[in-house]
Amino acid sequence: MRIIRLYEKNTDEKMLEYIVNALKDGAVIIYPTDSVYAMGCDALNVRAVEKICNLKGVNPNKSNLSIIGADLSSLSKYVKINDTHYKILRKNLPGPFTFILPTANSLPKLYKNRKCVGIRIPNNTIPVKIAEILGNPLLTTSLKCDINEEEYYTNPELIAEAYDGIVDIVIDGGIGESNVSAVIDCTSDVPEIIREGIIEPIL
C-alpha cells in the first residue's frame, strides 16, 4: 500500500496521474471527500467493483452503489435526470450530497439489475480531479460504515494503519469530516431525504 499526500488547493499532477494509472489497473483507493473519507475504484472496472463489494461484504446487485463524477455532464450518461431533478442537482452540487437516480444503460453489466444508483460531486477537488483525468466515474463508499471509532475514518494516518494490506493507495488530504453525506432519493417526482448528512440540501 502507498500513502500519497495531496493538497486540495495545490494537487500534484504527477501523483494524480499515478493514481489514475493505478485505478485503470484495478486499484482500490481511499481518498478525502467533503464529508468522511471514502473507498473507491474505477466504477467501470468490474473486478475492482467486485473487490470493494467483497471488502464491504455486500452484494453489488442488491446493495446501494454510488459513483463520483467530475461534473453533471459526465454523470448524465449513467443516470436519468429529468428537468426538475436537474435544477435540484444544480443548486446543491458540488456538495456533500448523494442523489439517488434511475440508472441509464451506460453502466457495466454489474449494475444492470439495479434500477437506481447514487451520484456524488464532492466539494473537494481531489476525487473530482481523479474522476476527470480517469474519464470514468469512481465507485464510492464511505468508511464510516466500516469503522466505529471516529479517528479511524477522519485521520488518514490511522486510516492507512487500519487498511494496510487491504487497499492499494491511501490519499492523505488532511483530517476529514466526521459526518457522512446526505442521501436524497430522486427516483420519484418528489425528492425525499433518506439520510441526514453534514448539510441539509436545498430542495
SULNOR-V883489 format. One record per residue. N is the residue number from 1. RES is the residue in one small letter. PHI is phi in whole degrees, -180 to 180 (none if undefined). PSI is psi in whole degrees, 0 to 359 (none if undefined). Layout:
n=(N:N)
res=(RES:RES)
phi=(PHI:PHI)
psi=(PSI:PSI)
This chain:
n=(1:2:3:4:5:6:7:8:9:10:11:12:13:14:15:16:17:18:19:20:21:22:23:24:25:26:27:28:29:30:31:32:33:34:35:36:37:38:39:40:41:42:43:44:45:46:47:48:49:50:51:52:53:54:55:56:57:58:59:60:61:62:63:64:65:66:67:68:69:70:71:72:73:74:75:76:77:78:79:80:81:82:83:84:85:86:87:88:89:90:91:92:93:94:95:96:97:98:99:100:101:102:103:104:105:106:107:108:109:110:111:112:113:114:115:116:117:118:119:120:121:122:123:124:125:126:127:128:129:130:131:132:133:134:135:136:137:138:139:140:141:142:143:144:145:146:147:148:149:150:151:152:153:154:155:156:157:158:159:160:161:162:163:164:165:166:167:168:169:170:171:172:173:174:175:176:177:178:179:180:181:182:183:184:185:186:187:188:189:190:191:192:193:194:195:196:197:198:199:200:201:202:203)
res=(m:r:i:i:r:l:y:e:k:n:t:d:e:k:m:l:e:y:i:v:n:a:l:k:d:g:a:v:i:i:y:p:t:d:s:v:y:a:m:g:c:d:a:l:n:v:r:a:v:e:k:i:c:n:l:k:g:v:n:p:n:k:s:n:l:s:i:i:g:a:d:l:s:s:l:s:k:y:v:k:i:n:d:t:h:y:k:i:l:r:k:n:l:p:g:p:f:t:f:i:l:p:t:a:n:s:l:p:k:l:y:k:n:r:k:c:v:g:i:r:i:p:n:n:t:i:p:v:k:i:a:e:i:l:g:n:p:l:l:t:t:s:l:k:c:d:i:n:e:e:e:y:y:t:n:p:e:l:i:a:e:a:y:d:g:i:v:d:i:v:i:d:g:g:i:g:e:s:n:v:s:a:v:i:d:c:t:s:d:v:p:e:i:i:r:e:g:i:i:e:p:i:l)
phi=(none:-115:-102:-123:-89:-128:-105:-60:-87:-149:-72:-84:-62:-66:-69:-62:-64:-61:-64:-63:-63:-65:-62:-62:-87:98:-68:-109:-126:-119:-149:-79:-130:-90:-128:-78:-63:-133:-106:-158:-159:-64:-66:-98:-93:-60:-64:-67:-63:-63:-63:-64:-63:-66:-63:-83:70:-124:-92:-63:-83:-119:-86:-70:-118:-132:-129:-107:-125:-74:-163:-64:-61:-71:-89:-66:-83:-104:-136:-98:-122:-85:-62:-63:-69:-61:-64:-66:-62:-62:-70:-108:-108:-72:176:-82:-134:-118:-105:-91:-133:-63:-76:-99:-95:-90:-80:-64:-56:-56:-97:-61:-79:-94:-91:-148:-149:-86:-121:-135:-130:-66:-86:-150:-70:-66:-66:-66:-67:-61:-63:-65:-69:-63:84:-129:-71:-98:-68:-137:-147:-72:-80:-61:-69:-94:-126:-83:-81:-55:-59:-87:-129:-121:-100:-61:-67:-73:-62:-61:-64:-70:-108:-61:85:-107:-112:-91:-141:-115:-93:-88:-113:94:-66:-91:-75:-103:-113:-82:-75:-71:-115:-121:-84:-115:-87:-124:-64:-106:-62:-131:-77:-107:-149:-71:-133:-65:-136:-82:-73:-94:-113)
psi=(140:137:127:124:123:141:132:322:350:67:144:113:324:321:323:317:321:315:316:318:322:319:320:332:4:17:151:129:161:137:160:153:196:5:232:166:153:158:140:177:179:118:342:0:102:318:320:320:317:323:315:318:323:319:323:347:38:158:118:339:346:334:158:128:144:152:148:134:167:329:174:326:318:335:342:340:353:344:160:121:118:175:320:313:326:319:322:317:317:326:329:340:142:149:174:62:146:120:124:124:160:141:150:190:5:353:153:171:330:331:355:327:357:139:344:161:148:144:146:139:92:153:59:122:340:301:329:316:323:313:322:312:322:323:0:157:161:131:136:141:132:151:341:332:339:330:132:325:126:318:333:3:9:333:112:330:317:327:315:321:316:328:14:127:357:316:169:325:136:123:118:105:23:179:132:175:163:357:147:172:151:146:126:122:115:32:353:178:327:114:144:128:116:352:125:147:197:329:144:132:160:113:none)
